[in-house]
Amino acid sequence: MKRCSWVPILLLTFILLACALACGKSSSSSTAPAPATAWTDSTSGLTWQVTPFDSTMDWADATSYCQNLALDGGSWRLPSISELRTLVRGCVETETGGACGITDSCLDSSCSNSSCDGCATGAGPNGGCYAPAELANNCCWNWSSSAIADDAGSAWYMDFSRGFVDTKSKAPSGYGTNFPYVRCVR
């Protein structure tokens, strides 16, 4: 028996090797399409960067990042708050046309109302998020290009984990460097 104890191990190794080789082969000669890098929202006509930059940054760096993004031919920019609101799904208060008063035509802090507080955290229709499922990291909070009219040192942002609109200092301050992410539009 001792002489045959290696047979099951050899047989198992052969089976595992055969499975590993089979998993690496496709049943068709075509390759899978590359992941999308840009997505056009049919409701707004805007084209969005699918995957936001992988870390947060201050507002000036976010603006520069979008202006210099060469993805899919370039021409990207930081979206306005109204453009970000076109991405909201399932939070009626902050969707385009909702009761939240923050829009491109009303950027003063007095335009904010309780409707801008959004909806329940994690209750959005896309994996708990309030942004389209086509976008990666769709629960992130994202900078807008919209500065607060009565506070030039701050800008509006959209948080897609709660569907709310809020303000953030454009540069590092006493609150540290906890900045929104950047998703560009064109």
N, C-alpha and C positions, 0 to 999 in steps of 0.2 A: 503494500500500500504506500509506503513512503516514496517509492519510485514513481508513482502515478499522481502524487499530490500537486504537481505543477500543471497537469493537464487542464483542470478547471480554470486555473488562473490564466493559462495561455488562451483558452477558448474565450473567456470573458474579455481579455485584452483584444482579441481579434474582433469580437462583436462590437466593442466600444469604438475601435478604430474604424470599422466599416460604417458605423452610425455617424461618427464625426465627419468622415469623408462625404457621406450622403447628405448631411445637413448643409454642407458648403456648396452644394450644386443646385442649380435652378432647374426646374422642369422645362423651362423654355429658354430659347437662345437670347431673348431680350433681357436687358438689365432693368432693375426697378428705377423709376424716375427719381431724380434728386429731390430732396425736400425743398418745398417752396421757400423762397427768400422774400417774396413780396406777395401781398394778397390785396385784391381790389374788392372793396365793399360795394355790393350791388345797390345798397340802399342810399349811399352817399356819392358813389363814384370815386371816392378817394382810395389811393393805393397806400397800403401800410407795410412797414417793415414787419415781417412775421416774428422774428426773434429779437427782442430788445437787447441792447448792450448788456453784457453779463454782470455789471455792477452799477451802483448808483454814482451820480456825479452832481456837482453844483450846476446851477442854471446856465452860467456862461459857457461851461464846458459842454453841456447838453446842446446848446444852440450851435456851438462850433462843430460838435460831433455830427449833427444832422447835416449841416451845410457842407461838410467834407466827406460824407458817406458816399462811397463809390458803388455801393451795392446796386446791381441791375441797371447800371448806366447813370447813376447819380440823380441829381435834381431833387434831393431830399431836403426837408426842413422840419423844425420842431412844430408840432401841431398847435393850433389855437385851442382854447378851452371848448369852444363850440364844436370844433372838429373832434376832439376827444369824446365829447358827449354823443356824437353820432355812433360811437362804438358800444354804448351802454345797451345791454339787453336784459330785460326782466326787472328793471327798477324804474318804474314809470315816472317817478318824481324827478329823476336826473337824466332820463332819455331826452333826446332832442324834442323840444316842445313841452317838456314836463314843467312842473311848477317851480323848480329851482330857478332863481332869478339870474344866476351867473351865465352870461352869454357874451359873445364878442361885442355886442352893443351895450352891455352893462357890466363893466369890470370893476366898479367901485365896491369896496367892502360892504356898503349898505345894500347892495344887490343880493347879498347872501341871505337866505331865509332857512327855516327849519327843513324845508324840502331838500335843500342841498346836502343834508345829513345822510342821504341815501337810504339804504335798506339793511336788512339783517346780514351780518357777517357770515359768509360761507353759504348763503341761501340762493345764490344766482343760478341760472339755468344751465350753465356750462361748467360742470364740475365744482359748483359752488361759487363760481366767478360770474361777474356781470359783463364780461367782454365776450366777443365772438370766439367760438371754439377753434376757429381757423388760426388764431394767434397763439403763439407759444407764450408761456408765462402770463396767462391772461388774468391773473389775480393781482398783478403788480400795480403799484401806484406810479403814474407817469406825469412828468413835467408837461406843462403847456407853454407856449410862447407868450401867453397873455399875462402881462404884468398887472398887478393890482393898481388901479387908477389912482388911489389915494395913498399908496405905499410903494414907491418905486423900487424899494429894496426887496420886495416879495413878488411871487408869481402864483398863479392858480395851478393846481394839479388835480388829477382825477384818480381816485383809488377804486380799482375794479374789484377788490375783495368785498367792499361794502357798497359800491356804486355811489360814493360821495365825492363832492367837490370841496376842496379846502385850499388853504394858503400855506406857503412855505417860504422862508427866507431864501433868497437867491444864492447867498454865500454862507460859508461857515459862520456860526454864531455860538452863543452860549448853549444852544441845543446840540452842539456837536456837528457831525457830518452825516446825519441820517437823511439823505436826500432821496428823491424819487428816481425811478429808472427812466430810461429814454427810449421811446419808440417813435421813429421818424415817419413822416407822411410826405406824399407828393400828389 
